[in-house]
């Protein structure tokens, strides 16, 4: 048998490789001129050219130019540095870097901390103040008129925010899902805004106790959250409540759905009415992640900076909701027929994960009575809505 011609085999292999390359589709690549200029002239030219393209400015910073400028104006005094360099970073660049979070944490951490602290200081007491009785009354009016759930003052939910492993923390922040996290617990209002938040519980804590150990949960349990006095719903005097999904414990102040698949008609109607109100919290977390891309993947920062990032993101979310600056983000429609586009934006994200089922309930009998009275009301002539039968059929 003749020896193989190595040169011929090499030529054939090269020819095959060339043919595969020719078959590959050439990818179209386009970089905006402003980003080429940024390489040569720095972020200052980028900020200038973004102002000349309002549409892309909106996409890049997740807010319109008017709101960017208002925030900049109000925090300038807090982030203006000393003239210690020949070309110091301008306050506009600092805000731009923070909103886009586009350079390495080691290089940007000082700028981030400075700007985020300014945002929390200037806007926190305006757009995320401690809730008052008047605020809960406003929330109740909204849930009653928009979401058809009287005596409801908010919807509660919590998420594990994925983080990098903190230094020397061992398993403290390592959760049941197998990654490191801290918890964002929140009560939200009828307009997709945060009413109260608790940030920073370690991911290793049992999900069943996260709400009870949070500041929100403790104040609820002790009756110190400032909720309004009980009010008549149908024939009964009912407490004001927050609504939650099945992962939370049923309590006199926290309503959750009836579990199981083979439910009576009355219970299915109650579950639909509760789900309609509770869906606000699901939308809020989705919209938060859709606007601030830092929540799409693990947050790479120290623990205190991570808490500051989350706090500032929540405050800016509320501010931009008040300004009706949605950045093309939509929530589920009120009638439930159309889903919000945040669901597509956040598909496959690994940055926020739901909590597991919450803990036991030592006030179950009282809580069951409250829930049964809401069930009675939603199935009565006075409390039913015209479309509820079509939603459960």
C-alpha positions as YAML, in Angstrom:
chain: A
units: angstrom
residues:
- id: 1
  name: UNK
  ca: [0.00, 0.00, 0.00]
- id: 2
  name: UNK
  ca: [1.58, 3.33, -1.10]
- id: 3
  name: UNK
  ca: [2.43, 5.86, 1.64]
- id: 4
  name: UNK
  ca: [-0.05, 8.79, 1.92]
- id: 5
  name: UNK
  ca: [0.93, 12.02, 0.21]
- id: 6
  name: UNK
  ca: [1.22, 14.39, 3.18]
- id: 7
  name: UNK
  ca: [1.45, 17.48, 0.99]
- id: 8
  name: UNK
  ca: [-1.76, 16.55, -0.86]
- id: 9
  name: UNK
  ca: [-3.61, 15.92, 2.44]
- id: 10
  name: UNK
  ca: [-2.45, 19.29, 3.76]
- id: 11
  name: UNK
  ca: [-3.70, 21.06, 0.63]
- id: 12
  name: UNK
  ca: [-7.09, 19.34, 0.91]
- id: 13
  name: UNK
  ca: [-7.46, 20.38, 4.57]
- id: 14
  name: UNK
  ca: [-6.55, 23.98, 3.77]
- id: 15
  name: UNK
  ca: [-9.03, 24.03, 0.89]
- id: 16
  name: UNK
  ca: [-11.83, 22.73, 3.14]
- id: 17
  name: UNK
  ca: [-11.08, 25.37, 5.75]
- id: 18
  name: UNK
  ca: [-11.19, 28.12, 3.12]
- id: 19
  name: UNK
  ca: [-14.54, 26.85, 1.85]
- id: 20
  name: UNK
  ca: [-16.01, 26.89, 5.38]
- id: 21
  name: UNK
  ca: [-14.85, 30.48, 5.87]
- id: 22
  name: UNK
  ca: [-16.42, 31.56, 2.58]
- id: 23
  name: UNK
  ca: [-19.72, 30.01, 3.61]
- id: 24
  name: UNK
  ca: [-19.84, 31.93, 6.86]
- id: 25
  name: UNK
  ca: [-22.19, 34.89, 6.87]
- id: 26
  name: UNK
  ca: [-20.36, 38.15, 7.21]
- id: 27
  name: UNK
  ca: [-21.75, 39.91, 10.29]
- id: 28
  name: UNK
  ca: [-22.75, 43.50, 9.86]
- id: 29
  name: UNK
  ca: [-21.09, 45.65, 12.50]
- id: 30
  name: UNK
  ca: [-21.76, 49.28, 13.07]
- id: 31
  name: UNK
  ca: [-20.45, 51.56, 15.80]
- id: 32
  name: UNK
  ca: [-21.90, 54.98, 16.27]
- id: 33
  name: UNK
  ca: [-19.38, 57.73, 15.50]
- id: 34
  name: UNK
  ca: [-19.84, 59.15, 19.01]
- id: 35
  name: UNK
  ca: [-18.24, 56.02, 20.46]
- id: 36
  name: UNK
  ca: [-15.24, 56.20, 18.12]
- id: 37
  name: UNK
  ca: [-14.78, 59.80, 19.25]
- id: 38
  name: UNK
  ca: [-14.98, 58.71, 22.87]
- id: 39
  name: UNK
  ca: [-11.87, 56.54, 22.41]
- id: 40
  name: UNK
  ca: [-9.89, 59.53, 21.14]
- id: 41
  name: UNK
  ca: [-11.38, 62.37, 23.18]
- id: 42
  name: UNK
  ca: [-12.85, 60.85, 26.35]
- id: 43
  name: UNK
  ca: [-16.32, 60.82, 27.93]
- id: 44
  name: UNK
  ca: [-16.77, 64.58, 27.65]
- id: 45
  name: UNK
  ca: [-17.23, 64.36, 23.89]
- id: 46
  name: UNK
  ca: [-19.56, 61.38, 24.35]
- id: 47
  name: UNK
  ca: [-21.79, 63.37, 26.70]
- id: 48
  name: UNK
  ca: [-21.88, 66.24, 24.21]
- id: 49
  name: UNK
  ca: [-22.80, 64.03, 21.27]
- id: 50
  name: UNK
  ca: [-25.44, 62.12, 23.25]
- id: 51
  name: UNK
  ca: [-27.16, 65.48, 23.81]
- id: 52
  name: UNK
  ca: [-27.37, 65.87, 20.04]
- id: 53
  name: UNK
  ca: [-29.27, 62.58, 19.78]
- id: 54
  name: UNK
  ca: [-32.17, 62.73, 22.34]
- id: 55
  name: UNK
  ca: [-33.52, 59.32, 21.34]
- id: 56
  name: UNK
  ca: [-30.23, 57.55, 21.98]
- id: 57
  name: UNK
  ca: [-29.63, 59.65, 25.10]
- id: 58
  name: UNK
  ca: [-32.91, 58.23, 26.40]
- id: 59
  name: UNK
  ca: [-31.85, 54.66, 25.61]
- id: 60
  name: UNK
  ca: [-28.33, 55.07, 26.97]
- id: 61
  name: UNK
  ca: [-29.21, 56.62, 30.34]
- id: 62
  name: UNK
  ca: [-32.68, 55.06, 30.69]
- id: 63
  name: UNK
  ca: [-34.34, 58.47, 31.13]
- id: 64
  name: UNK
  ca: [-35.04, 61.51, 28.99]
- id: 65
  name: UNK
  ca: [-32.72, 64.50, 28.83]
- id: 66
  name: UNK
  ca: [-34.97, 66.75, 30.92]
- id: 67
  name: UNK
  ca: [-34.98, 64.35, 33.87]
- id: 68
  name: UNK
  ca: [-31.23, 63.75, 33.53]
- id: 69
  name: UNK
  ca: [-30.64, 67.51, 33.71]
- id: 70
  name: UNK
  ca: [-32.95, 67.95, 36.71]
- id: 71
  name: UNK
  ca: [-31.16, 65.23, 38.67]
- id: 72
  name: UNK
  ca: [-27.80, 66.69, 37.64]
- id: 73
  name: UNK
  ca: [-28.79, 70.19, 38.76]
- id: 74
  name: UNK
  ca: [-29.97, 69.02, 42.18]
- id: 75
  name: UNK
  ca: [-26.94, 66.85, 43.03]
- id: 76
  name: UNK
  ca: [-24.21, 69.05, 41.51]
- id: 77
  name: UNK
  ca: [-23.36, 70.62, 44.86]
- id: 78
  name: UNK
  ca: [-22.86, 67.17, 46.38]
- id: 79
  name: UNK
  ca: [-20.54, 65.76, 43.70]
- id: 80
  name: UNK
  ca: [-18.44, 68.73, 42.61]
- id: 81
  name: UNK
  ca: [-14.83, 67.82, 43.41]
- id: 82
  name: UNK
  ca: [-11.73, 69.90, 44.03]
- id: 83
  name: UNK
  ca: [-9.65, 71.01, 41.05]
- id: 84
  name: UNK
  ca: [-6.76, 68.60, 41.66]
- id: 85
  name: UNK
  ca: [-6.30, 67.44, 38.06]
- id: 86
  name: UNK
  ca: [-5.64, 69.23, 34.79]
- id: 87
  name: UNK
  ca: [-8.92, 67.81, 33.44]
- id: 88
  name: UNK
  ca: [-11.10, 66.60, 36.34]
- id: 89
  name: UNK
  ca: [-14.16, 64.46, 35.66]
- id: 90
  name: UNK
  ca: [-17.14, 66.77, 35.25]
- id: 91
  name: UNK
  ca: [-20.30, 66.34, 37.30]
- id: 92
  name: UNK
  ca: [-22.17, 65.46, 34.11]
- id: 93
  name: UNK
  ca: [-19.69, 62.69, 33.34]
- id: 94
  name: UNK
  ca: [-19.96, 61.40, 36.92]
- id: 95
  name: UNK
  ca: [-23.74, 61.09, 36.66]
- id: 96
  name: UNK
  ca: [-23.43, 59.54, 33.20]
- id: 97
  name: UNK
  ca: [-20.91, 56.96, 34.44]
- id: 98
  name: UNK
  ca: [-23.17, 56.07, 37.38]
- id: 99
  name: UNK
  ca: [-26.35, 55.65, 35.31]
- id: 100
  name: UNK
  ca: [-24.64, 53.52, 32.69]
- id: 101
  name: UNK
  ca: [-22.15, 51.79, 35.03]
- id: 102
  name: UNK
  ca: [-19.90, 51.23, 32.06]
- id: 103
  name: UNK
  ca: [-16.35, 51.06, 33.47]
- id: 104
  name: UNK
  ca: [-14.69, 48.65, 35.88]
- id: 105
  name: UNK
  ca: [-15.85, 48.74, 39.51]
- id: 106
  name: UNK
  ca: [-12.32, 49.38, 40.80]
- id: 107
  name: UNK
  ca: [-12.01, 52.48, 38.64]
- id: 108
  name: UNK
  ca: [-15.53, 53.74, 39.16]
- id: 109
  name: UNK
  ca: [-16.34, 52.80, 42.78]
- id: 110
  name: UNK
  ca: [-15.38, 56.22, 44.19]
- id: 111
  name: UNK
  ca: [-17.46, 58.03, 41.57]
- id: 112
  name: UNK
  ca: [-20.38, 55.61, 42.04]
- id: 113
  name: UNK
  ca: [-20.39, 56.01, 45.79]
- id: 114
  name: UNK
  ca: [-20.26, 59.80, 45.56]
- id: 115
  name: UNK
  ca: [-23.10, 60.09, 43.05]
- id: 116
  name: UNK
  ca: [-25.31, 57.41, 44.61]
- id: 117
  name: UNK
  ca: [-25.00, 58.96, 48.06]
- id: 118
  name: UNK
  ca: [-26.00, 62.31, 46.56]
- id: 119
  name: UNK
  ca: [-29.06, 60.74, 44.87]
- id: 120
  name: UNK
  ca: [-30.17, 59.10, 48.13]
- id: 121
  name: UNK
  ca: [-29.59, 62.30, 50.13]
- id: 122
  name: UNK
  ca: [-31.35, 64.68, 47.70]
- id: 123
  name: UNK
  ca: [-34.19, 62.51, 46.43]
- id: 124
  name: UNK
  ca: [-34.70, 59.82, 49.08]
- id: 125
  name: UNK
  ca: [-36.89, 61.87, 51.43]
- id: 126
  name: UNK
  ca: [-38.99, 63.04, 48.45]
- id: 127
  name: UNK
  ca: [-39.46, 59.86, 46.43]
- id: 128
  name: UNK
  ca: [-39.06, 57.16, 49.11]
- id: 129
  name: UNK
  ca: [-40.07, 58.78, 52.42]
- id: 130
  name: UNK
  ca: [-41.04, 56.65, 55.44]
- id: 131
  name: UNK
  ca: [-44.70, 55.72, 54.86]
- id: 132
  name: UNK
  ca: [-47.30, 57.58, 56.87]
- id: 133
  name: UNK
  ca: [-50.97, 56.90, 57.61]
- id: 134
  name: UNK
  ca: [-51.92, 59.46, 54.95]
- id: 135
  name: UNK
  ca: [-49.80, 57.59, 52.41]
- id: 136
  name: UNK
  ca: [-51.46, 54.27, 53.27]
- id: 137
  name: UNK
  ca: [-54.89, 55.94, 52.89]
- id: 138
  name: UNK
  ca: [-53.86, 57.18, 49.42]
- id: 139
  name: UNK
  ca: [-52.68, 53.67, 48.54]
- id: 140
  name: UNK
  ca: [-55.98, 52.19, 49.71]
- id: 141
  name: UNK
  ca: [-57.97, 54.56, 47.49]
- id: 142
  name: UNK
  ca: [-55.80, 53.50, 44.55]
- id: 143
  name: UNK
  ca: [-56.12, 49.76, 45.14]
- id: 144
  name: UNK
  ca: [-59.87, 50.10, 45.73]
- id: 145
  name: UNK
  ca: [-60.59, 52.14, 42.60]
- id: 146
  name: UNK
  ca: [-57.98, 50.80, 40.15]
- id: 147
  name: UNK
  ca: [-57.52, 47.19, 41.28]
- id: 148
  name: UNK
  ca: [-60.91, 46.60, 42.96]
- id: 149
  name: UNK
  ca: [-59.50, 45.49, 46.33]
- id: 150
  name: UNK
  ca: [-60.83, 47.61, 49.23]
- id: 151
  name: UNK
  ca: [-58.74, 48.02, 52.40]
- id: 152
  name: UNK
  ca: [-55.60, 47.00, 50.50]
- id: 153
  name: UNK
  ca: [-52.69, 49.39, 51.11]
- id: 154
  name: UNK
  ca: [-49.93, 47.61, 49.19]
- id: 155
  name: UNK
  ca: [-48.55, 44.47, 47.57]
- id: 156
  name: UNK
  ca: [-45.46, 42.80, 49.03]
- id: 157
  name: UNK
  ca: [-42.72, 40.81, 47.33]
- id: 158
  name: UNK
  ca: [-39.05, 40.07, 47.78]
- id: 159
  name: UNK
  ca: [-36.15, 39.11, 45.53]
- id: 160
  name: UNK
  ca: [-32.68, 37.71, 45.95]
- id: 161
  name: UNK
  ca: [-30.32, 40.19, 44.26]
- id: 162
  name: UNK
  ca: [-27.34, 38.21, 42.99]
- id: 163
  name: UNK
  ca: [-23.93, 39.53, 44.10]
- id: 164
  name: UNK
  ca: [-20.31, 38.48, 43.82]
- id: 165
  name: UNK
  ca: [-19.00, 36.48, 46.80]
- id: 166
  name: UNK
  ca: [-18.14, 39.04, 49.52]
- id: 167
  name: UNK
  ca: [-14.63, 38.85, 50.97]
- id: 168
  name: UNK
  ca: [-14.28, 36.74, 54.12]
- id: 169
  name: UNK
  ca: [-18.05, 36.15, 54.32]
- id: 170
  name: UNK
  ca: [-17.97, 32.37, 54.20]
- id: 171
  name: UNK
  ca: [-21.48, 31.06, 53.55]
- id: 172
  name: UNK
  ca: [-23.28, 34.02, 55.13]
- id: 173
  name: UNK
  ca: [-24.62, 35.32, 51.81]
- id: 174
  name: UNK
  ca: [-24.85, 31.93, 50.05]
- id: 175
  name: UNK
  ca: [-28.51, 31.08, 49.45]
- id: 176
  name: UNK
  ca: [-30.53, 27.93, 48.77]
- id: 177
  name: UNK
  ca: [-30.21, 28.46, 45.00]
- id: 178
  name: UNK
  ca: [-26.44, 28.05, 45.23]
- id: 179
  name: UNK
  ca: [-25.34, 31.64, 44.62]
- id: 180
  name: UNK
  ca: [-24.52, 34.69, 46.75]
- id: 181
  name: UNK
  ca: [-27.23, 37.30, 47.29]
- id: 182
  name: UNK
  ca: [-28.80, 39.96, 49.43]
- id: 183
  name: UNK
  ca: [-32.57, 40.43, 49.67]
- id: 184
  name: UNK
  ca: [-34.67, 43.35, 48.48]
- id: 185
  name: UNK
  ca: [-38.02, 43.22, 50.30]
- id: 186
  name: UNK
  ca: [-40.64, 45.78, 49.29]
- id: 187
  name: UNK
  ca: [-44.23, 46.91, 49.67]
- id: 188
  name: UNK
  ca: [-45.43, 48.67, 46.50]
- id: 189
  name: UNK
  ca: [-48.38, 50.91, 45.76]
- id: 190
  name: UNK
  ca: [-51.11, 50.91, 43.11]
- id: 191
  name: UNK
  ca: [-49.07, 53.05, 40.68]
- id: 192
  name: UNK
  ca: [-46.02, 50.72, 40.39]
- id: 193
  name: UNK
  ca: [-43.99, 52.65, 42.98]
- id: 194
  name: UNK
  ca: [-42.13, 51.42, 46.04]
- id: 195
  name: UNK
  ca: [-43.79, 52.48, 49.31]
- id: 196
  name: UNK
  ca: [-41.36, 50.83, 51.73]
- id: 197
  name: UNK
  ca: [-38.22, 48.74, 51.22]
- id: 198
  name: UNK
  ca: [-35.81, 46.68, 53.28]
- id: 199
  name: UNK
  ca: [-32.42, 46.06, 51.65]
- id: 200
  name: UNK
  ca: [-29.59, 43.80, 52.67]
- id: 201
  name: UNK
  ca: [-30.78, 40.65, 54.44]
- id: 202
  name: UNK
  ca: [-28.16, 37.98, 53.76]
- id: 203
  name: UNK
  ca: [-29.11, 35.36, 51.19]
- id: 204
  name: UNK
  ca: [-28.37, 32.51, 53.59]
- id: 205
  name: UNK
  ca: [-31.28, 33.46, 55.85]
- id: 206
  name: UNK
  ca: [-34.24, 31.15, 55.45]
- id: 207
  name: UNK
  ca: [-36.71, 32.78, 53.07]
- id: 208
  name: UNK
  ca: [-39.45, 31.89, 55.51]
- id: 209
  name: UNK
  ca: [-38.10, 34.38, 58.01]
- id: 210
  name: UNK
  ca: [-36.88, 37.19, 55.76]
- id: 211
  name: UNK
  ca: [-40.10, 39.20, 55.91]
- id: 212
  name: UNK
  ca: [-40.56, 38.68, 59.65]
- id: 213
  name: UNK
  ca: [-36.99, 39.85, 60.33]
- id: 214
  name: UNK
  ca: [-37.20, 42.82, 57.97]
- id: 215
  name: UNK
  ca: [-37.93, 46.27, 59.35]
- id: 216
  name: UNK
  ca: [-41.21, 46.29, 57.37]
- id: 217
  name: UNK
  ca: [-42.26, 42.95, 58.83]
- id: 218
  name: UNK
  ca: [-41.37, 43.89, 62.41]
- id: 219
  name: UNK
  ca: [-43.33, 47.14, 62.22]
- id: 220
  name: UNK
  ca: [-46.30, 45.33, 60.67]
- id: 221
  name: UNK
  ca: [-46.26, 42.69, 63.38]
- id: 222
  name: UNK
  ca: [-45.99, 45.29, 66.16]
- id: 223
  name: UNK
  ca: [-48.70, 47.52, 64.71]
- id: 224
  name: UNK
  ca: [-46.25, 50.40, 64.23]
- id: 225
  name: UNK
  ca: [-46.47, 50.85, 60.46]
- id: 226
  name: UNK
  ca: [-49.16, 53.52, 60.77]
- id: 227
  name: UNK
  ca: [-51.91, 51.62, 58.94]
- id: 228
  name: UNK
  ca: [-55.37, 53.23, 59.01]
- id: 229
  name: UNK
  ca: [-58.03, 51.99, 61.40]
- id: 230
  name: UNK
  ca: [-60.22, 49.06, 60.26]
- id: 231
  name: UNK
  ca: [-62.99, 49.98, 57.85]
- id: 232
  name: UNK
  ca: [-66.28, 48.44, 56.78]
- id: 233
  name: UNK
  ca: [-66.06, 46.10, 53.76]
- id: 234
  name: UNK
  ca: [-69.49, 44.72, 52.93]
- id: 235
  name: UNK
  ca: [-71.15, 43.84, 56.26]
- id: 236
  name: UNK
  ca: [-67.89, 43.41, 58.19]
- id: 237
  name: UNK
  ca: [-65.28, 45.62, 59.85]
- id: 238
  name: UNK
  ca: [-62.03, 44.62, 58.15]
- id: 239
  name: UNK
  ca: [-58.39, 45.57, 58.86]
- id: 240
  name: UNK
  ca: [-56.25, 47.19, 56.21]
- id: 241
  name: UNK
  ca: [-54.04, 44.59, 54.54]
- id: 242
  name: UNK
  ca: [-51.22, 44.02, 52.12]
- id: 243
  name: UNK
  ca: [-51.53, 41.31, 49.47]
- id: 244
  name: UNK
  ca: [-48.94, 38.65, 48.72]
- id: 245
  name: UNK
  ca: [-48.42, 35.49, 46.70]
- id: 246
  name: UNK
  ca: [-48.45, 31.98, 48.11]
- id: 247
  name: UNK
  ca: [-44.83, 32.24, 49.27]
- id: 248
  name: UNK
  ca: [-45.82, 34.45, 52.20]
- id: 249
  name: UNK
  ca: [-47.59, 33.46, 55.40]
- id: 250
  name: UNK
  ca: [-51.27, 34.27, 55.87]
- id: 251
  name: UNK
  ca: [-51.67, 36.89, 58.60]
- id: 252
  name: UNK
  ca: [-54.47, 39.24, 59.66]
- id: 253
  name: UNK
  ca: [-52.66, 42.06, 57.83]
- id: 254
  name: UNK
  ca: [-51.40, 39.93, 54.90]
- id: 255
  name: UNK
  ca: [-53.75, 38.20, 52.47]
- id: 256
  name: UNK
  ca: [-52.59, 35.36, 50.22]
- id: 257
  name: UNK
  ca: [-54.41, 33.03, 47.80]
- id: 258
  name: UNK
  ca: [-56.14, 29.78, 48.68]
- id: 259
  name: UNK
  ca: [-53.77, 26.92, 47.80]
- id: 260
  name: UNK
  ca: [-54.61, 23.98, 45.56]
- id: 261
  name: UNK
  ca: [-56.04, 23.31, 42.10]
- id: 262
  name: UNK
  ca: [-59.55, 21.97, 42.74]
- id: 263
  name: UNK
  ca: [-61.06, 25.02, 44.41]
- id: 264
  name: UNK
  ca: [-64.66, 26.10, 44.79]
- id: 265
  name: UNK
  ca: [-65.96, 28.83, 42.50]
- id: 266
  name: UNK
  ca: [-65.96, 31.31, 45.38]
- id: 267
  name: UNK
  ca: [-62.31, 30.63, 46.20]
- id: 268
  name: UNK
  ca: [-61.27, 30.88, 42.55]
- id: 269
  name: UNK
  ca: [-62.95, 34.30, 42.36]
- id: 270
  name: UNK
  ca: [-61.17, 35.40, 45.54]
- id: 271
  name: UNK
  ca: [-57.82, 34.20, 44.13]
- id: 272
  name: UNK
  ca: [-58.39, 36.11, 40.90]
- id: 273
  name: UNK
  ca: [-59.23, 39.33, 42.73]
- id: 274
  name: UNK
  ca: [-56.18, 39.00, 44.98]
- id: 275
  name: UNK
  ca: [-53.92, 38.12, 42.05]
- id: 276
  name: UNK
  ca: [-55.14, 41.17, 40.16]
- id: 277
  name: UNK
  ca: [-54.02, 43.44, 43.00]
- id: 278
  name: UNK
  ca: [-50.85, 41.50, 43.83]
- id: 279
  name: UNK
  ca: [-49.65, 41.56, 40.22]
- id: 280
  name: UNK
  ca: [-48.56, 45.16, 40.78]
- id: 281
  name: UNK
  ca: [-45.56, 43.96, 42.81]
- id: 282
  name: UNK
  ca: [-44.47, 41.53, 40.10]
- id: 283
  name: UNK
  ca: [-44.59, 44.36, 37.58]
- id: 284
  name: UNK
  ca: [-42.61, 46.74, 39.79]
- id: 285
  name: UNK
  ca: [-39.67, 44.36, 40.20]
- id: 286
  name: UNK
  ca: [-39.75, 43.55, 36.50]
- id: 287
  name: UNK
  ca: [-39.79, 47.21, 35.50]
- id: 288
  name: UNK
  ca: [-36.94, 47.98, 37.92]
- id: 289
  name: UNK
  ca: [-34.77, 45.30, 36.30]
- id: 290
  name: UNK
  ca: [-35.79, 46.30, 32.79]
- id: 291
  name: UNK
  ca: [-34.69, 49.91, 33.33]
- id: 292
  name: UNK
  ca: [-31.49, 49.29, 35.32]
- id: 293
  name: UNK
  ca: [-29.47, 46.63, 33.54]
- id: 294
  name: UNK
  ca: [-27.23, 46.17, 36.58]
- id: 295
  name: UNK
  ca: [-29.94, 43.80, 37.86]
- id: 296
  name: UNK
  ca: [-29.62, 41.51, 34.83]
- id: 297
  name: UNK
  ca: [-26.46, 39.83, 36.16]
- id: 298
  name: UNK
  ca: [-24.62, 39.59, 39.51]
- id: 299
  name: UNK
  ca: [-23.68, 42.97, 41.00]
- id: 300
  name: UNK
  ca: [-19.90, 43.24, 41.24]
- id: 301
  name: UNK
  ca: [-19.25, 45.56, 44.18]
- id: 302
  name: UNK
  ca: [-18.66, 45.59, 47.93]
- id: 303
  name: UNK
  ca: [-21.68, 44.88, 50.16]
- id: 304
  name: UNK
  ca: [-22.17, 48.47, 51.27]
- id: 305
  name: UNK
  ca: [-21.87, 49.75, 47.71]
- id: 306
  name: UNK
  ca: [-24.31, 47.07, 46.50]
- id: 307
  name: UNK
  ca: [-26.89, 48.20, 49.08]
- id: 308
  name: UNK
  ca: [-26.34, 51.78, 47.98]
- id: 309
  name: UNK
  ca: [-26.81, 50.82, 44.30]
- id: 310
  name: UNK
  ca: [-30.12, 49.07, 45.07]
- id: 311
  name: UNK
  ca: [-31.38, 51.92, 47.26]
- id: 312
  name: UNK
  ca: [-30.58, 54.57, 44.63]
- id: 313
  name: UNK
  ca: [-32.14, 52.43, 41.86]
- id: 314
  name: UNK
  ca: [-35.40, 52.17, 43.84]
- id: 315
  name: UNK
  ca: [-35.46, 55.93, 44.47]
- id: 316
  name: UNK
  ca: [-34.79, 56.74, 40.81]
- id: 317
  name: UNK
  ca: [-37.49, 54.25, 39.78]
- id: 318
  name: UNK
  ca: [-40.04, 56.16, 41.89]
- id: 319
  name: UNK
  ca: [-38.79, 59.53, 40.63]
- id: 320
  name: UNK
  ca: [-39.14, 58.49, 36.98]
- id: 321
  name: UNK
  ca: [-42.59, 56.97, 37.56]
- id: 322
  name: UNK
  ca: [-43.66, 60.33, 39.03]
- id: 323
  name: UNK
  ca: [-42.22, 62.02, 35.91]
- id: 324
  name: UNK
  ca: [-44.02, 59.50, 33.67]
- id: 325
  name: UNK
  ca: [-40.67, 58.72, 32.06]
- id: 326
  name: UNK
  ca: [-41.11, 55.02, 31.30]
- id: 327
  name: UNK
  ca: [-38.24, 54.65, 28.79]
- id: 328
  name: UNK
  ca: [-40.60, 52.57, 26.58]
- id: 329
  name: UNK
  ca: [-41.08, 50.08, 29.46]
- id: 330
  name: UNK
  ca: [-44.69, 48.90, 29.84]
- id: 331
  name: UNK
  ca: [-46.51, 47.10, 32.66]
- id: 332
  name: UNK
  ca: [-49.26, 44.53, 32.26]
- id: 333
  name: UNK
  ca: [-52.47, 46.25, 31.20]
- id: 334
  name: UNK
  ca: [-55.07, 46.92, 33.89]
- id: 335
  name: UNK
  ca: [-57.54, 44.54, 32.22]
- id: 336
  name: UNK
  ca: [-54.94, 41.76, 32.12]
- id: 337
  name: UNK
  ca: [-55.23, 41.27, 28.35]
- id: 338
  name: UNK
  ca: [-51.74, 42.55, 27.48]
- id: 339
  name: UNK
  ca: [-48.48, 41.67, 29.20]
- id: 340
  name: UNK
  ca: [-45.82, 44.29, 29.88]
- id: 341
  name: UNK
  ca: [-42.76, 44.35, 27.63]
- id: 342
  name: UNK
  ca: [-40.49, 44.19, 30.71]
- id: 343
  name: UNK
  ca: [-41.14, 40.44, 30.64]
- id: 344
  name: UNK
  ca: [-39.30, 40.12, 27.31]
- id: 345
  name: UNK
  ca: [-36.50, 42.46, 28.43]
- id: 346
  name: UNK
  ca: [-35.77, 40.43, 31.55]
- id: 347
  name: UNK
  ca: [-36.18, 36.93, 30.08]
- id: 348
  name: UNK
  ca: [-33.19, 34.83, 31.05]
- id: 349
  name: UNK
  ca: [-31.91, 37.33, 33.62]
- id: 350
  name: UNK
  ca: [-29.99, 35.88, 36.55]
- id: 351
  name: UNK
  ca: [-29.76, 39.02, 38.68]
- id: 352
  name: UNK
  ca: [-33.06, 38.73, 40.64]
- id: 353
  name: UNK
  ca: [-34.55, 35.48, 41.95]
- id: 354
  name: UNK
  ca: [-37.82, 35.01, 43.85]
- id: 355
  name: UNK
  ca: [-37.91, 34.00, 47.50]
- id: 356
  name: UNK
  ca: [-39.10, 30.61, 48.69]
- id: 357
  name: UNK
  ca: [-42.17, 30.04, 50.83]
- id: 358
  name: UNK
  ca: [-42.32, 32.21, 53.94]
- id: 359
  name: UNK
  ca: [-42.65, 30.96, 57.51]
- id: 360
  name: UNK
  ca: [-45.35, 29.67, 59.77]
- id: 361
  name: UNK
  ca: [-48.28, 31.66, 61.07]
- id: 362
  name: UNK
  ca: [-49.16, 31.80, 64.74]
- id: 363
  name: UNK
  ca: [-52.26, 33.97, 64.18]
- id: 364
  name: UNK
  ca: [-53.91, 31.73, 61.63]
- id: 365
  name: UNK
  ca: [-57.48, 31.66, 62.97]
- id: 366
  name: UNK
  ca: [-57.80, 35.45, 62.91]
- id: 367
  name: UNK
  ca: [-56.17, 35.60, 59.47]
- id: 368
  name: UNK
  ca: [-58.50, 32.91, 58.07]
- id: 369
  name: UNK
  ca: [-61.51, 34.89, 59.27]
- id: 370
  name: UNK
  ca: [-60.26, 38.08, 57.55]
- id: 371
  name: UNK
  ca: [-59.64, 36.18, 54.30]
- id: 372
  name: UNK
  ca: [-63.06, 34.49, 54.41]
- id: 373
  name: UNK
  ca: [-64.74, 37.89, 54.78]
- id: 374
  name: UNK
  ca: [-62.94, 39.21, 51.72]
- id: 375
  name: UNK
  ca: [-64.04, 36.05, 49.87]
- id: 376
  name: UNK
  ca: [-67.63, 36.74, 50.92]
- id: 377
  name: UNK
  ca: [-67.40, 40.34, 49.73]
- id: 378
  name: UNK
  ca: [-65.89, 39.51, 46.31]
- id: 379
  name: UNK
  ca: [-68.70, 37.02, 45.69]
- id: 380
  name: UNK
  ca: [-71.48, 39.39, 46.74]
- id: 381
  name: UNK
  ca: [-73.54, 41.71, 44.57]
- id: 382
  name: UNK
  ca: [-71.88, 44.67, 46.22]
- id: 383
  name: UNK
  ca: [-68.28, 43.50, 45.84]
- id: 384
  name: UNK
  ca: [-68.23, 41.55, 42.56]
- id: 385
  name: UNK
  ca: [-66.99, 43.01, 39.28]
- id: 386
  name: UNK
  ca: [-68.68, 42.32, 35.96]
- id: 387
  name: UNK
  ca: [-65.77, 40.51, 34.32]
- id: 388
  name: UNK
  ca: [-64.58, 38.24, 37.13]
- id: 389
  name: UNK
  ca: [-66.50, 35.15, 35.97]
- id: 390
  name: UNK
  ca: [-64.92, 35.36, 32.51]
- id: 391
  name: UNK
  ca: [-61.44, 35.47, 34.09]
- id: 392
  name: UNK
  ca: [-61.77, 32.18, 35.95]
- id: 393
  name: UNK
  ca: [-63.63, 30.14, 33.36]
...
